[in-house]
Amino acid sequence: MQREAGSAAIASLYRPPFQNVVYREYELLVNILPTLHTTIASFRWGFEEDSIRHYVNVLDDVLNRYAGRLQEWGEQFDRDVTNPLVWFREGIRALLPAPTFVLRSLGLWPAGRSAALVHSGLFRITLAIVGAIVLAAALVQIVTRWDATLAKLRGWGLPIPAAPAPPEQRWF
């Protein structure tokens, strides 16, 4: 849970109740839950009641921050689901590393290298370039129509066969 909550569950500076020590980058869930458990187990009326209240409030704040972050992610996901440009970006992002995953499944590519490649800066630059080229090609295709695009490609010397003639329509 601490790892999933990320920075929502980490205090840059934390001072436990009734102590004169300050911790930096304190992981709240991992450290406060066991402390809360031992404080409750050794409960005696006095300082422990305030400590328990403090620990419960800190955990409540952590969970509220994490719930807010999850809600923001959900709202962003809802916006992305209806955005065709995001579909395009994610499609390119899924298709570009596909050969490395196929090679990895065949045992011809090391497993760690695929993940490292996908998260590298070079891959992101390549992704942006390929995405821009494909998007430009799609826009040209839409604007100039299919026949004009094929004629232009044939003019560049590419061996593209002619489209078959449409079938003859007969009215009986």
Buried (B, 14 or more C-beta within 10 A) or exposed (E): EBEEBEEBBBBEEBEBBEEEEEBEEBBBBEBBEEEBEEBEEEEEEEEBEEBBEBBEEBBEBBBEBBEEBEEEEEEEEEEEEEEEEBEBBEEBBEEBBEEBEEBBEEEEBEEEEBEEBBEEEEBEEBBEEBBEEBBEEEEEEEEEEEEEBBEEEEEEEEEEEEEEEEEEEEEE
